Amino acid sequence: VFVIDSSGSMSDDNKIEQARKALTYCVGQLKDSDRFSVIRFSTEVEKFRDKLMAAAPGTRDEARAWIGQLTARGGTNISGALQEALALREAGDEKTSASATGRVFTVVFITDGLPTLGITDPAGILQAVGPKRAGQVRIFTFGVGNDVNTKLLDRVAEETRAASEYIRPGQDMEVPISKFFDKISKPAMTNLKLEVTNAEVYDMYPKELP
């Protein structure tokens, strides 16, 4: 699920156009066997579809057209966007939902600002999405510019064994996001574990390998 911040601040430095290009690239790289959706959020949260869709050529074309119409306006409802994205994991019937199939459920979350609507306290946001993060869920976060809450985005990514990345003002957003998508579509290693024998270990960091 690709989640894009379309609040008013995304109009600065042409960020919304860069984000549209990056999302269009990611959707174009999906395989027919993948399932996906796109969510945009500002004051309100809007979904491309109410459930995960098979990435058939026609559906990918519809998603690219939907992304192409995104405009920047309104506030920043981060908590609502995360909750809607995670709810898509259970969408569908008992056989087709992401949780039922055992697939890893991946969220790509892109924002350039601090939460201004919904739950605005970082601890409250983490608590609200906590129950839905269990299992094979990964939330990769992208902070754009200097006004993001890095602690919040880092915690969201770390607690789902994902990763966070930050894009500097004026940096081309399309390049790091497209590189990231290329990387996670073909992971070299997954579910890493570290076992230590014949020694006492303390203060290990990170507590869970990403």
C-alpha positions as CSV (number, residue, x, y, z in Angstrom):
1,V,0.0,0.0,0.0
2,F,1.5,3.3,-1.1
3,V,0.5,6.2,1.3
4,I,1.2,9.7,0.1
5,D,0.9,13.0,2.0
6,S,-1.1,15.5,-0.1
7,S,-1.3,18.2,2.5
8,G,-0.8,21.9,1.5
9,S,2.8,21.9,2.4
10,M,3.5,19.3,-0.4
11,S,3.0,22.1,-2.9
12,D,6.4,23.6,-1.7
13,D,9.5,22.9,-3.8
14,N,7.3,20.9,-6.3
15,K,7.2,18.0,-3.8
16,I,3.7,16.8,-4.9
17,E,4.8,16.4,-8.5
18,Q,7.9,14.5,-7.5
19,A,5.8,12.2,-5.4
20,R,3.4,11.6,-8.2
21,K,6.3,10.6,-10.5
22,A,7.8,8.3,-7.8
23,L,4.5,6.6,-7.1
24,T,3.8,6.2,-10.9
25,Y,7.2,4.4,-11.2
26,C,6.4,2.1,-8.3
27,V,3.0,1.1,-9.6
28,G,4.5,0.5,-13.0
29,Q,7.0,-2.0,-11.5
30,L,4.4,-4.2,-9.8
31,K,4.0,-7.7,-11.1
32,D,0.7,-9.3,-12.1
33,S,0.9,-11.5,-9.0
34,D,1.1,-8.5,-6.6
35,R,-1.8,-6.8,-4.9
36,F,-1.8,-3.2,-4.0
37,S,-3.7,0.0,-3.3
38,V,-2.8,3.7,-3.0
39,I,-3.9,6.1,-0.2
40,R,-3.6,9.9,-0.2
41,F,-4.1,11.9,3.0
42,S,-4.4,15.5,4.0
43,T,-7.3,16.7,6.2
44,E,-9.2,13.6,4.9
45,V,-8.0,10.2,3.9
46,E,-8.9,8.9,0.4
47,K,-8.3,5.4,-1.0
48,F,-7.8,4.4,-4.6
49,R,-9.7,1.2,-3.8
50,D,-11.4,-0.2,-0.6
51,K,-9.4,-3.4,-0.8
52,L,-6.1,-4.7,-2.3
53,M,-6.4,-5.1,-6.0
54,A,-4.6,-7.5,-8.3
55,A,-1.9,-5.5,-10.2
56,A,-3.4,-6.3,-13.6
57,P,-2.3,-4.0,-16.4
58,G,-5.7,-2.2,-16.5
59,T,-5.7,-1.6,-12.8
60,R,-2.2,-0.3,-12.8
61,D,-3.3,2.2,-15.6
62,E,-6.3,3.3,-13.4
63,A,-4.0,3.8,-10.4
64,R,-1.5,5.9,-12.4
65,A,-4.4,8.1,-13.6
66,W,-5.6,8.4,-10.0
67,I,-2.1,9.4,-8.9
68,G,-1.8,11.9,-11.7
69,Q,-4.8,13.9,-10.4
70,L,-3.4,14.3,-6.8
71,T,-3.2,17.9,-5.6
72,A,-1.7,19.4,-2.5
73,R,-4.1,21.0,0.0
74,G,-5.3,20.7,3.6
75,G,-3.8,19.5,6.9
76,T,-1.8,16.4,7.8
77,N,-3.8,13.4,9.3
78,I,-1.0,10.9,9.8
79,S,-2.9,8.7,12.3
80,G,-5.9,8.4,10.0
81,A,-3.7,7.5,7.0
82,L,-1.8,4.8,8.9
83,Q,-5.0,3.2,10.3
84,E,-6.7,3.2,6.9
85,A,-3.6,1.6,5.3
86,L,-3.3,-1.1,7.9
87,A,-7.0,-1.9,7.7
88,L,-6.5,-2.9,4.1
89,R,-4.6,-5.9,5.4
90,E,-7.9,-7.4,6.6
91,A,-10.0,-6.3,3.6
92,G,-11.4,-9.1,1.5
93,D,-12.7,-12.5,2.6
94,E,-11.1,-15.1,4.8
95,K,-9.1,-16.6,1.9
96,T,-8.0,-13.5,0.0
97,S,-7.1,-11.0,2.7
98,A,-3.4,-10.3,3.2
99,S,-3.4,-11.7,6.7
100,A,-5.0,-14.9,5.5
101,T,-2.6,-15.5,2.7
102,G,0.5,-15.1,4.9
103,R,2.1,-12.6,2.5
104,V,4.2,-9.8,3.9
105,F,2.1,-6.6,4.1
106,T,4.2,-3.7,3.1
107,V,3.3,0.0,3.5
108,V,5.3,2.8,1.9
109,F,4.5,5.9,3.8
110,I,5.6,9.3,2.5
111,T,5.1,12.6,4.4
112,D,6.7,16.0,4.6
113,G,5.1,17.4,7.8
114,L,4.1,17.0,11.4
115,P,0.7,15.6,12.3
116,T,-1.9,18.4,12.7
117,L,-5.2,16.4,12.6
118,G,-6.5,13.3,14.2
119,I,-4.1,11.9,16.8
120,T,-1.2,14.3,16.9
121,D,0.8,12.9,19.9
122,P,3.5,10.5,18.5
123,A,3.0,8.1,21.4
124,G,-0.7,8.1,20.7
125,I,-0.2,7.4,17.0
126,L,2.0,4.4,17.8
127,Q,-0.5,3.1,20.3
128,A,-3.4,3.5,17.8
129,V,-1.7,1.5,15.1
130,G,0.0,-0.9,17.4
131,P,-2.6,-3.8,17.4
132,K,-2.7,-3.8,13.6
133,R,1.1,-4.0,13.2
134,A,1.3,-7.5,14.5
135,G,2.5,-10.2,12.1
136,Q,4.0,-9.8,8.7
137,V,3.7,-6.1,8.5
138,R,6.4,-3.7,7.3
139,I,6.0,0.1,7.3
140,F,8.8,1.9,5.4
141,T,8.7,5.6,6.0
142,F,10.0,8.5,3.9
143,G,10.4,11.9,5.5
144,V,10.6,14.8,3.1
145,G,12.1,18.2,4.0
146,N,13.1,19.5,7.5
147,D,9.7,19.7,9.2
148,V,9.0,15.9,9.7
149,N,8.9,14.2,13.1
150,T,11.9,11.9,12.7
151,K,11.4,10.2,16.0
152,L,7.9,9.2,15.0
153,L,8.9,7.9,11.6
154,D,11.9,6.1,12.9
155,R,9.8,4.3,15.6
156,V,7.1,3.3,13.1
157,A,9.7,1.8,10.8
158,E,11.7,0.1,13.6
159,E,8.7,-1.5,15.3
160,T,7.7,-3.2,12.0
161,R,11.3,-4.3,11.2
162,A,11.4,-1.9,8.2
163,A,13.5,1.2,7.6
164,S,13.2,5.0,7.4
165,E,14.7,7.4,5.0
166,Y,14.9,11.1,4.7
167,I,14.9,13.3,1.6
168,R,16.5,16.8,1.9
169,P,14.8,19.9,0.7
170,G,15.3,20.3,-3.1
171,Q,16.5,16.7,-3.5
172,D,14.8,14.7,-6.2
173,M,12.3,12.5,-4.4
174,E,11.8,10.2,-7.4
175,V,15.4,8.8,-7.2
176,P,15.5,7.4,-3.6
177,I,12.0,6.1,-3.7
178,S,12.4,4.3,-7.0
179,K,15.8,2.8,-5.7
180,F,14.0,1.7,-2.5
181,F,11.3,0.0,-4.4
182,D,13.8,-1.8,-6.6
183,K,15.6,-3.0,-3.4
184,I,12.6,-4.4,-1.5
185,S,11.2,-6.1,-4.6
186,K,14.2,-8.4,-4.5
187,P,15.4,-8.8,-1.0
188,A,18.8,-10.6,-0.6
189,M,18.0,-11.9,2.9
190,T,14.9,-11.9,5.1
191,N,14.0,-12.9,8.7
192,L,17.5,-12.5,10.0
193,K,18.3,-13.9,13.4
194,L,21.4,-13.7,15.6
195,E,22.4,-16.5,17.9
196,V,25.2,-16.1,20.5
197,T,26.7,-19.2,22.3
198,N,29.2,-19.5,25.1
199,A,28.9,-15.8,26.1
200,E,26.7,-13.5,28.1
201,V,25.2,-10.7,26.0
202,Y,23.7,-7.5,27.1
203,D,22.8,-4.1,25.5
204,M,22.3,-5.5,22.1
205,Y,21.2,-3.0,19.5
206,P,19.1,-3.1,17.5
207,K,17.0,-5.4,19.6
208,E,15.5,-7.0,16.5
209,L,17.4,-7.2,13.2
210,P,15.8,-5.1,10.5
